[in-house]
Amino acid sequence: MKRRSFLQQLGGGALATGAMLGIGCKKEAPAEQNAGSSSKDFKPVKWKMVTTWPKNFPGLGTGANFMAELITRMSGGRIEVKVYGAKELVPAFEVFDAVSRGTAELGHGASYYWKGKSEAAQFFSAVPFGLTAGEMNAWLYHGGGMALWQETYEPFGLWPLASGNTGVQMAGWFNKEINSLEDLKGLKMRIPGLGGEVLARAGGTPVSLPGGELFTSLQSGAIDATEWVGPYNDLAFGLYKAAKYYYYPGWHEPGTTLECMVNKKAYEALPEELQVIVTNAARVANQDMYAEYIARNNQALQTLVKEHHVDVRKLPDEVIAHLRELSEKVVAEVAEKDALSQRVYASFQAFRDQVVQWQNISERAYLNARAG
C-alpha cells in the first residue's frame, strides 16, 4: 500500500509499474499471452473512450489508442478499453459532455475545446506565448497545475489526466501572404482557444472546426487559413493541397497538452491499484506522444518541402510582436472572468516568469550556441 501511494503521488510509478508488468513504450499490439491473467478469475471492466480525433489519425488518434492499450495491458486485462473516433459514438465537440454524464468512461481531446464549460480549462492545453511542452509538464506535475486542473473539472464529475503533447506547432496554412498587420484583418481562420481570441483582437475571424472538416473548408474557401498541428499531422491531412503558404512559429500553441478525462465515478469505483494504472498509463502516453511528434515532424517537414514544394515562411517580426502584445491582454482579461480562472492564471504566470529565467541560460543558450 505504501508503494502504491508513492507511485500515485509522485507519478514516477508509470515506468516502475510498466517494468514490473513487462510493458514498454512501443505501440505494438499486446501479445496474446500477456493480454490478461491466465487464471481469468476476474470479470473485466469494460470502458469506452471517445475522442475528438478522426479514428486512428496519426499522433492524436493513435496516441489515444496507445493509452487504451496501455491500460488494458498494464491491468492484465482487468480493464478493457474500446476507442471510438470522432462521430463514431458522439461528435468531436460532445466528448466532454459524454464523459461527464457517463456515456463513456474516458474522453481524449484538448481542454481548450471546453472554454464554454469553464474559461479556466483553456490554460491546461495551450496559452499563446505560454509554456512549452517540457514547461507544461513541469507546471502540471510539480508546479501545482494538476491540482488546479482537477479542481476545474470537479463540478463536471471528471478527473483530468495529461496524456500527450504535440510540442511547438506551426502557425498554419494560408491562402494569402502575411506581410503586415493589415493582412490579418478580415482573415477567416480556423483557430481554437485563446489563440482564436487573439486573432479576433487583431481583426481576424476565428472559426471553430473539428480536424476532419479542415481540408474541405480550406479548399472551398469557407476559411482563408487554418492551423492544425505541425508537419506530421498536416501532411496526413493533405493540407498542402489546399493552401499555398505554410507559416511558423506556432505562437498560439507552444506546447499543446492533450488530455484524457475520466468519469470520476467510474474512476473511483476501481480498486486503488487500477486507479494507479490508469493514472500512470496517461503519464507514459504523455511522454511517448511528445517524443513521437519530435521524430515524425522532422521527417514530414522534409517530405513537404522536397516532394511537395511547400512554401515555408516565417511570420514577420512586427506581426509576432503585435500578437504577443495582444496575447498578454487577452489572457489577462480571460483570467478576470471568474475567481478560479484568476487563481489558475496567477499560478501559470508565476511559473512562466520563473522558468524563463532558467530557460534563458539553459535551453535557449544551448540552442543558440548549437546554431553557431
C-alpha positions in Angstrom: 0.0 0.0 0.0 2.9 2.4 0.7 4.4 1.7 -2.7 1.0 2.3 -4.4 0.6 5.6 -2.5 4.2 6.6 -3.5 3.6 5.8 -7.2 0.3 7.7 -7.3 1.5 10.8 -5.5 4.9 11.2 -7.2 3.8 9.9 -10.6 7.1 8.2 -11.1 5.4 4.9 -11.0 4.4 4.8 -14.6 7.8 3.4 -15.6 8.1 1.3 -12.5 4.6 -0.2 -12.9 5.2 -0.8 -16.6 8.6 -2.5 -15.9 7.0 -4.8 -13.3 4.3 -5.8 -15.8 6.7 -6.1 -18.8 5.2 -3.0 -20.5 7.4 -0.9 -22.8 6.5 2.2 -24.8 6.3 0.7 -28.3 3.0 0.9 -30.0 2.6 -2.8 -30.6 -0.4 -4.9 -30.1 -0.1 -6.9 -26.9 1.0 -10.5 -27.2 -1.8 -12.9 -26.6 -0.1 -14.5 -23.6 0.2 -11.0 -22.0 -3.3 -9.9 -22.6 -4.6 -10.8 -19.1 -4.4 -13.1 -16.2 -4.1 -16.7 -17.2 -6.5 -17.8 -14.5 -9.3 -15.5 -15.7 -10.6 -15.3 -12.2 -12.0 -11.8 -12.7 -14.7 -10.1 -14.7 -13.1 -7.4 -16.9 -14.2 -3.8 -16.5 -15.2 -2.6 -20.0 -14.7 1.0 -20.7 -15.3 3.2 -23.7 -13.0 6.0 -24.8 -14.5 8.7 -27.1 -12.1 11.1 -28.8 -12.2 14.4 -30.7 -9.9 13.0 -33.4 -10.6 11.0 -36.5 -10.3 7.3 -35.9 -6.6 6.2 -36.0 -5.5 9.6 -37.0 -1.6 9.7 -36.8 -0.3 11.0 -33.5 -3.5 12.2 -31.9 -5.8 9.3 -32.7 -3.0 6.7 -32.4 -2.0 8.3 -29.1 -5.5 7.7 -27.7 -5.2 4.1 -29.0 -1.8 3.7 -27.3 -3.1 4.9 -23.9 -6.1 2.5 -24.2 -3.7 -0.4 -25.0 -1.5 0.5 -22.1 -4.4 0.5 -19.6 -5.5 -2.9 -20.9 -2.0 -4.4 -20.8 -0.9 -2.9 -17.5 -4.1 -4.0 -15.8 -3.5 -7.6 -17.0 -6.8 -7.3 -18.9 -8.8 -6.3 -15.8 -9.8 -3.1 -17.7 -10.7 -3.4 -21.4 -10.8 -0.1 -23.3 -12.5 0.3 -26.7 -11.7 3.5 -28.6 -14.2 5.5 -30.7 -13.1 8.2 -33.1 -15.0 11.4 -33.6 -18.6 10.8 -34.7 -18.4 7.1 -34.1 -20.2 7.3 -30.8 -20.5 11.1 -30.3 -19.5 14.2 -32.3 -16.0 15.6 -31.7 -17.1 18.5 -29.6 -19.5 16.5 -27.4 -16.8 14.4 -25.9 -16.7 16.4 -22.7 -20.5 16.0 -22.0 -20.4 12.3 -23.0 -17.8 11.5 -20.3 -19.4 13.9 -17.8 -22.7 12.1 -18.0 -21.2 8.6 -18.1 -22.0 7.7 -21.8 -18.3 6.9 -21.9 -15.7 6.4 -19.1 -12.8 8.1 -21.0 -12.5 11.1 -23.3 -9.4 12.1 -25.3 -9.1 15.6 -26.6 -7.7 19.1 -25.7 -9.1 21.2 -22.8 -9.3 24.4 -24.8 -12.3 23.0 -26.6 -14.3 23.3 -23.4 -14.0 27.0 -22.7 -17.8 27.1 -22.9 -17.8 24.9 -19.8 -15.0 26.8 -18.0 -12.8 29.6 -19.0 -10.0 28.2 -16.8 -9.9 25.0 -18.9 -8.0 26.7 -21.6 -4.9 27.2 -19.5 -4.4 23.4 -19.4 -3.9 22.9 -23.1 -2.1 25.9 -24.8 -1.7 29.5 -24.0 -0.3 31.9 -26.7 3.3 32.7 -25.9 3.0 30.5 -22.9 4.7 27.3 -21.7 6.5 24.8 -24.0 5.8 21.0 -23.7 8.5 20.5 -21.1 7.5 23.5 -19.1 3.8 22.5 -19.2 4.7 19.1 -17.8 6.8 20.8 -15.1 3.9 23.1 -14.1 1.3 20.3 -14.1 3.3 17.7 -12.2 5.5 19.8 -10.0 4.1 23.4 -10.0 0.6 22.9 -8.8 -1.1 22.9 -12.2 -2.6 19.4 -12.0 -4.4 20.2 -8.7 -5.9 23.3 -10.3 -7.0 21.2 -13.3 -8.7 18.7 -11.1 -10.5 21.5 -9.3 -11.6 22.9 -12.6 -13.2 19.6 -13.7 -14.6 18.6 -10.3 -18.0 20.2 -10.9 -18.4 18.2 -14.0 -17.6 14.8 -12.4 -14.4 14.5 -14.4 -10.8 13.5 -13.5 -8.3 15.1 -15.9 -5.0 13.5 -17.0 -2.3 14.9 -19.3 -1.9 12.2 -22.0 0.2 13.7 -24.8 1.8 16.8 -26.2 2.5 18.0 -29.7 5.3 20.4 -28.9 5.5 23.7 -30.6 3.0 23.8 -33.5 3.1 25.6 -36.8 1.3 28.9 -37.3 -0.7 27.3 -40.0 -1.7 27.1 -43.7 -2.7 30.3 -45.5 -4.1 31.1 -48.9 -2.8 34.6 -48.7 0.5 36.1 -47.8 1.0 37.6 -44.4 3.4 40.5 -44.8 2.0 43.0 -42.3 -0.6 43.5 -39.6 -3.1 44.6 -42.3 -3.1 41.1 -43.7 -4.6 39.7 -40.5 -7.7 41.9 -40.8 -10.7 40.1 -42.2 -8.8 36.8 -42.2 -11.2 33.9 -41.6 -9.1 31.3 -39.9 -9.8 28.0 -38.0 -8.0 28.6 -34.7 -9.3 27.4 -31.3 -8.9 28.5 -27.7 -7.1 31.7 -26.6 -5.3 31.9 -29.9 -8.7 32.5 -31.6 -9.4 35.3 -29.2 -6.1 37.0 -30.0 -6.8 36.7 -33.8 -10.1 38.4 -33.3 -8.4 41.3 -31.5 -6.1 41.5 -34.5 -9.0 42.0 -36.8 -9.4 38.4 -38.0 -12.4 36.0 -37.6 -11.7 32.8 -35.7 -13.7 29.7 -36.7 -14.1 26.5 -34.7 -13.9 23.3 -36.7 -13.0 19.7 -35.9 -10.0 18.3 -37.7 -12.0 16.2 -40.1 -13.5 19.3 -41.7 -10.3 21.4 -42.3 -9.3 20.3 -45.8 -12.7 20.8 -47.4 -13.2 24.1 -45.6 -9.8 25.4 -46.7 -10.2 24.1 -50.3 -13.7 25.5 -50.8 -12.7 29.0 -49.5 -15.0 28.7 -46.5 -11.9 29.7 -44.5 -8.8 31.6 -45.6 -6.4 29.8 -43.3 -6.2 27.0 -40.7 -3.8 25.9 -38.0 -3.8 22.3 -37.2 -0.7 20.8 -35.5 2.5 20.5 -37.5 4.1 18.7 -40.4 3.3 15.2 -39.2 -0.4 15.7 -38.9 -0.7 18.4 -41.7 0.9 16.0 -44.2 -1.6 13.3 -43.2 -4.5 15.6 -43.9 -3.0 16.7 -47.2 -3.4 20.4 -46.3 -0.6 21.3 -48.7 -3.1 20.6 -51.5 -5.5 23.2 -50.2 -3.2 26.1 -49.3 -0.1 27.7 -50.7 1.8 29.2 -47.7 2.9 27.4 -44.5 3.8 29.8 -41.7 5.8 29.4 -38.5 6.2 29.7 -35.5 3.1 28.4 -33.7 2.8 31.4 -31.4 -0.7 30.3 -30.3 0.3 26.7 -29.3 3.8 26.5 -28.0 3.3 23.1 -26.3 -0.2 21.8 -26.5 -1.1 19.3 -23.8 -3.6 16.6 -24.8 -5.9 15.3 -22.2 -7.6 12.1 -21.2 -10.6 12.9 -19.0 -12.0 10.1 -16.8 -15.6 9.9 -15.5 -14.9 10.3 -11.8 -17.5 7.9 -10.6 -16.1 5.2 -12.9 -12.5 6.0 -11.7 -13.4 5.9 -8.0 -15.2 2.6 -8.5 -11.9 1.0 -9.4 -9.6 -0.7 -6.9 -6.7 1.5 -5.9 -4.2 -0.5 -7.9 -6.2 0.0 -11.1 -6.6 3.7 -10.4 -2.8 3.9 -10.2 -2.5 2.1 -13.5 -4.9 4.4 -15.3 -3.1 7.5 -13.9 0.3 6.3 -14.9 -0.7 4.9 -18.3 -1.6 8.5 -19.1 1.9 9.7 -18.0 3.6 7.1 -20.2 1.3 8.1 -23.1 2.1 11.8 -22.4 5.8 11.3 -22.7 5.6 9.0 -25.7 3.4 11.3 -27.8 5.8 14.2 -27.4 8.8 12.0 -28.4 6.9 10.8 -31.4 6.0 14.3 -32.6 9.6 15.4 -32.5 10.6 12.4 -34.6 7.8 12.5 -37.1 7.7 16.2 -37.6 11.3 16.1 -38.8 10.5 13.5 -41.4 7.3 15.1 -42.6 8.8 18.6 -43.0 11.3 17.1 -45.4 8.6 15.5 -47.4 6.5 18.7 -47.6 9.4 20.8 -48.7 11.3 18.4 -51.0 8.4 16.4 -52.5 5.5 18.8 -52.4 7.5 22.0 -52.7 5.6 23.7 -49.9 6.4 27.4 -49.4 7.5 27.6 -45.7 7.7 31.1 -44.3 8.3 32.9 -41.0 5.7 35.3 -39.8 7.1 38.9 -40.0 8.6 40.2 -36.7 6.1 43.0 -36.5 3.2 40.6 -36.7 4.7 38.4 -34.0 5.4 41.4 -31.7 1.8 42.6 -32.1 0.3 39.1 -31.5 2.4 38.8 -28.4 1.2 42.2 -27.1 -2.4 41.2 -27.8 -1.9 37.8 -26.2 -0.9 39.3 -22.8 -4.0 41.4 -22.7 -6.4 38.7 -23.9 -5.1 36.1 -21.4 -5.2 38.6 -18.5 -8.8 39.6 -19.4 -9.9 35.9 -19.6 -8.5 35.4 -16.2 -10.6 38.2 -14.7 -13.9 36.4 -15.7 -14.1 34.3 -12.5 -12.2 33.5 -9.3 -11.0 30.1 -10.4 -9.5 31.5 -13.7 -7.8 34.2 -11.7 -6.1 31.5 -9.5 -5.1 29.3 -12.5 -3.7 32.4 -14.3 -1.7 33.5 -11.3 -0.2 30.1 -10.9 0.5 29.8 -14.7 2.1 33.2 -14.9 4.2 32.9 -11.8 5.6 29.6 -13.1 6.3 31.0 -16.6 8.1 34.1 -15.2 10.3 31.8 -13.1 11.0 29.2 -15.7 12.0 31.7 -18.3 15.0 32.8 -16.2 16.3 29.2 -16.1 15.5 28.5 -19.8 17.4 31.6 -20.9 20.6 30.2 -19.6 19.9 26.6 -20.4 17.7 25.6 -23.4 17.8 28.9 -25.2 21.5 29.4 -24.5 22.3 25.9 -25.7 20.2 26.2 -28.9 21.8 29.5 -29.8 25.3 28.0 -29.2 24.4 25.0 -31.3 23.2 27.2 -34.2 26.6 28.9 -34.2 
